[in-house]
Amino acid sequence: MARPELAGLEADLARCYKGKIGVGVPMAGYTTWRIGGPADLLVTPRSVAEVRTCLAWAGRHGLPVWIIGNGSNVLVGDGGLRGLVLRTAHGLNQIERQGSRLSLGAGALLPVLLRLAARYGWTGLEFAAGIPATVGGAVLMNAGTGEGTIGALVSRVGLIEPSGEYVELEAKEISFAYRHSSLLDRGGVITTVILQVREGDPADVARAIRERMAARRQKQPHRWPSAGSVFKNPPGWPSAGWLIERVGAKGLRRGGALVAYEHANFIVNTGGATARDVLWLVEEIRRRVRESFGVELETEIRILGDTRG
């Protein structure tokens, strides 16, 4: 249930932002885990100007701002998100070809981009088959697989700084690492991304995407909602999933949350799972791996908001 004081904030925001404003919206409907408490206010801006308007409004009211793409790599606490949530998915979703480059809105979905790549023969993106993220979220976390990462394709990124200034950064001004980019440390809101792709044969690209999708379906759970890999693979070890299996955590359950049988580095929502359930499993897995192997697993997912419930 929305807090009474939010009605006044909604009315004030509506004076400068003309899009739909969600009040007390359960974030479970906006994350691939289908978990998360209510957001005070949620908007889906459709232009850079609207993003700047919303950021400026939140600044005037001293409200925190949360950026959500497709919600595919996040765990929102059961207590929800105080302040303003900017959702880029289904808002900043333009996809335009500029020669061998693609000009993309930060909210463009990778699955949609991959379908266009298969149709037109844009090659270089095949590694991303099956990743449900937005382009902006993927760049922020340098999403990828063993076959490649999106950071290697980035030519330029446009973002709104915490100060409200719009800037464009060339690839050489951004550092990318395993599931990390310097954009995370910089802050601000990614609005546009320019990717460099190559011309290929549409049939070859489509076949490569199908093959990678089939491989992911065989190795990863798809029956229940999840957020992808929970932990980063620690250096010097086969994988986080390998360690989790060795400590007997595959199949471990807490409430509606389950360590997937198909892939131990996935926690799935079998129905009614809470953030508290997931966090209990995360800490139990960490404890077992630490005690057995002396390895401190680091989460790949981002944990947002009030986790106290």
N, C-alpha and C positions, 0 to 999 in steps of 0.2 A: 504494500500500500504506500502511495506517495505521501511524503511528509507535507503537512499543511502549508509550510512556508514556501514550498516550491511553486505554488500557484502564482505568487507575486513575481518570482524570478522568471517563470515561463512567460508571463505577460510582458515583462520588461524586455526579454530576449526577442519576443515576437515583434517589437517595435522596430528592430533593426535587421532581423533575419526572417525572411518570408517563407522559408521551407517548413516542413513538418517538424514539430518539436515533441519528442517523447518524454513523458514525465513518470518517474518511478518505474521504468521499463526493466523487466527481468533480463539480465544479460545472458541467461541460458539460451535465449532465442537468437543470440548474436555470436555464439562461440561454437566451434565444431565439436567441443566436448559436451555441449548442451548442459553446461554448469555455470552458475554465476548469479549473485544477488542483484538487486535493483540498481540501476543508474539513476541518479537524480534527474539529469536532463540529457537527452540523446538527440543529436542532429546528424543529418547526412548531407553535408555541403556539396554542391555541384560545380563549384568554380573556386579558383584561387581567391577571388574577391570575397566569396562567402566564408571561406576558411579564415581569412584575415578579419572579417567582421566578427565572427564568433570568438576568435582568440582575443580581440580587443575588448569585446564585451565581458568575457570571463576575467580579463585582467582588471577591468574597472571594478568588478565585484570581488576581486581577490579569491576567485574560485580555481581549484585545480582543474587541469585539462588532461583528458586521457585520449589517446589515439588508438582506434581499433580498425583493423583492416577487415579480413574475413574471419577473424577470431580463431585462426587455425593453430596458433602456437602460444596460446595464453590460457592461464587459469585465473578466472575472476573469483575473488573471495565470496563466501556466502553472504557477507555483510554488504556486498555491492560496491559501487563506485560513487563517492561524493564528488559533486561538481558537475562538469560538462564533459560528455563523451562525444568526440568527433569520429564518425564512422566514414571511412573513405570508400569502402566497397559499395558498389551500386550508386556512387556519387561521382567521384573523380575517375571515371572509367573509360575515357577516350583511348582509342587505339588508332594511330595514323602511321602510315608508311612514308618515310622521307628517304628515297633511294635505298641504300643498304642499312638505313637506320630506322628504328621504330620509336615514335614519340608516344609515350604512354602516360595516362593518368595513374597516380599512385594507387587508386582503387581498382584498376583493371585486374581481373582475375587471371591467374596463370592458366587454369584449364581453358578459359576462353582464348587466351593468346596461343595456346598449343593447338587448338582446333584451327585457328587461322594459319598457323605455321604449317600445318599439314595440308591445308588447302592451297597455299601459295608457295610452298617450298622454302620457307624461311628456316635455315638450318643453323644449329648452334644451341637451340633451346631444348633439344630432345631429353637431356638429363632431367629436366623439370617435370616430366610426365608424371602425373599423379600427386603433385604437390598442390594443395588447395589454397595456397596463400594469394594475397594481392601482390602486385608488383612492388609496391612501396614496402610492404612488410618483408618481402623476400630480399630486397636490397638492404634494408635495415639490418637483417640478421644474416646476410650473405647465405641465403638458402641454397642447398645443393645436395649432391650425392657424390659417390666415389667417382662419378664420370665428369663432374664439373660443378661450378658454382656460378650464380648469377653475377657476382661481382666482376668476373672476368669479361662480361659482356657490356658492362656499364660504360657509357661514353660521357654522360653528363646527368646531374641530378639537380632539380629545382626544389627549393624548400623555403619555408617561412621560418625565419629565425625566432627564438624566444622573444626578441625585441620587437617582432612584427615586420621586420625588413625581409623582402623577398630576395634571395640570392640564388645563383646558379654555380654549381661546383663541377669542375672538370674531373675526370676519373683520377688524374694524378694528384688531386687534392684530397682524395678519399683513400683510406687504407682499409683493406679487406683481409679478414682472417677467418679461421674456422668458426662459423656461426656467430660472426661479429663483424661490425664495421665501425669506423670512427664516427659515423652518423649517430650511433647510439649515444656516444659520449657528448656529442655536440648539442643534442636536443633539437627542438623545432619540429616542424611537420613537413614531411616529404609530400610534394604535390605532383611533380612530374619526373619521369625517368626517360632518358634516351638510351636505348640499347643498340649495340652494333651486331647485326646478324649477317649471314652469308646467303647467297642464292644457291638453291639446291633443287633437286628433282622432287616435286610434290609427292610422288609415289614412294620414293625412298624415305622422305621425312615422315610420312604417315606410317609407313611400316616400322620405322625405328621407334616411333611414339607408341604404337600398339604393342611392340615387344616389351618395352619398358613398363608399360601399364600392366601387362600380363605378369611380368616378373614381380612387381610390387604387390599385386593381388595374391600371388602365391606365398609371399613371405610376410605380409603384414595383415593385421586384422581389419576387416571391413564390415563385419556384421553389426558392430556397435560403435557409437560415437567415440572419437579419440581426438587427441591434439597432435598426433605424430610422435616422434621420438621424445621421450621425457628427459633423458640425460645425454650430455655430450659424450662422445667416445674418448676415453682418457688416453693420452699418448703412451705408447709402449705396450698396449694391451690389444687383443683382437677387436673388442668392441665393448660398449657398456652392456649390451644384451648378453654377451658371452659371460661377463662377470655376474650379472643378475641370475642367469641360469645356474651358474656354479654354486651360488649360495642358496639355492632352493626357493627362490622367490617367485618363479613362474607359477601362475595360478593362485597367488596370494590374493585374498579378498578382504575388503573393508567396506561394509555397507554395500552400495551399488557399484563400487569401483573394484576392478579386477586387473591384475597384471596378466596381460594377454598370453594365451597359450601359443598363439602363432608367432609372437615376437615379444621377448621379455622386456624390451625397452619401450613398450607401449602399455599404457594404462587405459582401459576402456570403461565406458559408462554403460553398465548392463541394465540400467534403469533406476532413476532416483538417486544417483550418486551425488554427493556434495563435494565442495572444495575441501572440506575438512577430511572426508574419506580419502581423497587423492593425496592430500598432504601427509596423512598418516602413512600411506603406502610409500611415498617418496622418502620420508625419514626412516622408515623401517628398512627399505632397500639400502639406503646410504649406510645405516648402522651395520647391516650384515656384510656389505662389501668392505667397509672400513675395517671391521674386526677380522675378516677372513683374508683380505689381500692388502690391507694398508693403503687402499686407494680411496680418495675423497671424490665421489662422483659430483659433478657440477650439472645443474639442470640446464637443459636447452630451452625449456618453456619459460615464459615470462609470467610471474605471479603478480597480479594486480589487485589493488583495492583492499577492502577490509576482510581479512581471513578469519576473524573471530566469530563470524556468523551473527 
